[in-house]
Amino acid sequence: MADRATPAAGRFGTFAGVFTPNVLTILGIILFLRTGWVVGQAGLAGALAIILLANAISFLTGLSLSSIATSMRVRAGGNYYLISRSLGLEIGGAIGIPLYLSQAISVAFYVIGFVEAMSGVPGLNTVDPQLLATGVVLLFVVVAYVGADFALKIQFVILGILVAAIVSFFAGGWGDIGSPTMTASYADGVSFWVVFAVFFPAVTGIEVGISLSGDLKDPSRSIPRGTIASILVTLVIYVLAAVWFATHATPAELISNTGVMAEISAVPILILAGVAASTLSSALGSVLAAPRTLQAVSTDRVVPRWMAGQMGSPTEPRAAVLITGAVAVAVIWAGDLDVVAPVITMFFLNTYGMVNLVAAIEKGVGNPSFRPTFAVRWWVPALGALGCYGAMFLINAPATVAAIVVSYGIYFALRRRETIETWGDVRSGVWTSLARFALLKLEARGTADPRNWRPNLMVFTGQPHNREWLVTLADWLSLGRGVVTFSQLITGDIKDPNKPALREAARDRIRTYIRDHQMAAFAEAQIVPSFGTGAVAVVQAHGLGRLEANTVLMGWSRTSGGRVTLMRMLRDIADLRKSVLFLYVDPERGLGGHRSIQVWWGGRGGNGDLMLLLAHLIRRHRDWDGAALRVVRVVSGPEAVEAVRAETERRLEAVRVQADVEVVIRRPDQPFVDLVAEHSRQSDLTVLGMPRPDDDGYGENLDALAHAAGTTLLVHNGNPESASLENE
C-alpha cells in the first residue's frame, strides 16, 4: 500500500518536540504524591529496585523506538506509524485505535488528578469537581486548537514551575538527614509487585514525544536523542527523590502522609504548584498527542477521513482535537474511572511491547532495508517486549486480557475476511499449510515493496562442489535469509531415456551437498537443448507466484565463445527485468583476505544502487567482519573532486551505508581499464556495473576490466525500482 501519510512541515527540535513533553509527562503526579509511598512500602532498597526495573523497561523500549525511527522516514502518527509501516495496517490499526483512546481518556485522568490535588485550595473547593475538570479540558482543547506552537510554549512555563518545585524539595531538609530504612514494610495486601504496579505508569511518558513525530524537523535525529535523554534525566531525579524521602521520614510517615514532600521542601507552596504543573502538563501532552495519533489512523483510512480534518489550519488536526475533547469530557461525566484506568495503562504497555516486537522482528528477519543508524542487538528489544508484557500481567491480569481482546477484535475487524485452515500430517501438513498461506499472502499484496527487497538467487553452479566460489558468494549475499537455488543444466534431448535419470541424480547430489554443508538453499536440475537458451528459460519459469528468482548469479567465462554466450544471456535476462551477476575470480588470489570491497559507482540510478546494496550485504557477513568498503567515483578534472565527494558522502549518509569515498581523476587519453588496474588491484573484491550490451563483443571489454581489477563482481540491475537503497 502506498504511504498516504502527508508529512507535516517540521517545526520543533529535540528539546521542544521530544525531551520537554516526555519529561513533563514522566515527572507527573506519581513523583509528588506516590514516590514517598513507594519508599515507605518497599524500603529504600526495594524502591530503588522498582525504579531501576521500571526504567529499564522504558529504556529498552526507548532503544527500540530509536532503532526503528532511524531506519525509516518517520512521519505523523508516532508509534502507530512505526508499527503500521513495519507490520501492516491491520496490526497498526489494532494498536493505533486503542492507543488513541488511551491518550484521549488520559486527558480526563490527568485533569481529574489536578482537580483532586487542588480540592483543598480556597475558592476551588467550592466548585463542583466535574464542572471544574470540564472547564480545564475545554481550556486545553482551545489551546491545542490554536496550535502546537502555542501549546509547547506553555509547556516551557510549566517546565519552569516543575523545576522550581523539584529544586525546592531537594533544597529543604538539609538539617534533618537521617539513616534510611532499607527493608520493606509492606501493609496487608501489598507486595513488591503491587508497589511496582503503582509506580510503573510514571515511566510511560515517552509516548508523548514520539506522537509529535510529524511535527519534528528531523524525527530520526530528535526521537532517539530526546527519548533517551528524557529517560536518563528523569531516572536520576526519581532515584535522588527516593533517597531524599528515605532519609527524611519514617516508613509510616511516607505511607500515611501524601503531603510529606511539601513538609520536606524549602518552599512548600512550590510543591503544590508542582503538583498542579505535573498534572496539567501531562494532560496538555496528551491533548497534543492524541489528535495526531487519530490523524494518522484517519489518513490511512482505518477510521473515516473526516476525523483528520484540519478545518482551515495548515498544520493542526483540529477535527481530531475536538473529538479528543469530546471523549475527555464524556469520560469525566461518566464516573467510575477506576474500572477503565487499568485497561488504559494496558493499552499503553501493549503499544510499547509491540514497538519492541517490531524492532526484534526487523532485526531477526534481517531485511537489507533495515539499516538503523541507532543499531541495537536483537535481544535488547526482545527483553523490552518481555518486560512490557510481564509488567502488564503483574499490574492487572484481567485488564491485560481485556486490552488484548480489544486489540484482536479491531485486528480481525480490519481484516474483514474469514481464514480457513486445513491441517494434514502433523509434521509436514503444518509446514505445507503455512507455506501455502504465506505464498498466497505474498501473491495478494501486489507490487513488492522496495523496503523488503532481498536477492532471491538463481545460481548456475552445476554441481556446487565444482564452483564453490559461487556457493560462497551466494551465502554472503543471502545472509541465510534470501532464497537461494543451486541449479545444474544438463544439455541434451529430453527424449533421451537416460536424461530424466541424470536429472534426478544431479538434483539429489545438489541436495546432499546442501545438507552436508548445512546450507539454507534449494536444489534444481533441468534438461535443456543448450546452456544459453536453457538458462534463460529456466530463469523465466523458476519460482511460484511472486516468490521467483530476481537475481541470476553465474561464473565468468574464460573463453571468447563463452563470453559471447554470456552477453546474449545478459540481454535476454535483462529484458525479463531480472538482475544479473557475473563473478570473476582471480586465479592467484581467489576471494582474497576479506579485508576490502571497492565499488565503482556512477551515481544514483542504473546499476549503482544494486552494486552498493550487494557490497553492503557482503560486508554484513561474518566472513567480512571489519572489512573496509570504498566507493570510487570518476571525474574528468580536479575542479569536480570536492563537489562529487560531498554529494556521494551525503548520499551514503542518507541511505545509512558506511563507506569511504575516493574520487579519482581520469585523464582524457586514459583508458578506463588502466584506471581500474591502478586503483583496484589491491582490493579483495571489486564491484563493477554492466549496462545492457548492444553487441556480443562487449564481453571482451568486461573481461579486460575483470583481469585488471582482480576478483570482480560484475552487476547489471534489471529492476532499479525494486533493488533500491531508498527506505521510505
Salt bridges, closest charged atoms under 4 A:
ASP3 OD2 - ARG75 NH1 3.62
ASP3 OD1 - ARG85 NH2 2.68
ASP149 OD1 - ARG11 NH1 2.49
ASP215 OD1 - ARG11 NH2 2.44
ASP215 OD2 - ARG292 NE 2.60
ASP300 OD2 - ARG85 NH1 2.59
GLU316 OE2 - ARG11 NH1 3.00
GLU316 OE1 - ARG292 NH2 2.67
GLU362 OE2 - ARG451 NH2 3.31
ASP425 OD2 - ARG427 NE 3.94
ASP475 OD2 - HIS621 NE2 3.05
GLU504 OE2 - ARG503 NH1 3.32
GLU504 OE2 - ARG507 NH2 3.02
ASP508 OD1 - ARG511 NH1 3.72
GLU524 OE2 - ARG503 NH2 3.79
GLU524 OE2 - ARG507 NH1 3.25
GLU548 OE2 - LYS578 NZ 3.75
ASP575 OD1 - ARG692 NE 3.06
ASP586 OD2 - ARG681 NH2 2.87
ASP609 OD1 - ARG651 NH2 2.98
ASP623 OD2 - HIS621 ND1 3.73
GLU647 OE1 - ARG633 NH1 3.23
GLU662 OE1 - ARG630 NE 2.93
GLU662 OE2 - HIS679 ND1 3.07
ASP669 OD1 - ARG667 NE 3.81
GLU678 OE2 - HIS679 NE2 3.69
ASP684 OD1 - ARG589 NH2 3.40
ASP696 OD2 - ARG568 NE 3.05
ASP696 OD1 - ARG571 NH2 2.82
GLU700 OE2 - ARG563 NE 3.19
ASP703 OD1 - ARG563 NH1 3.51
ASP703 OD1 - HIS707 ND1 3.41
GLU721 OE1 - ARG577 NH2 2.96
GLU726 OE2 - ARG604 NH2 3.17
GLU726 OE2 - ARG651 NH1 2.98
GLU728 OE1 - ARG73 NH1 2.96
GLU728 OE1 - ARG75 NH2 3.54
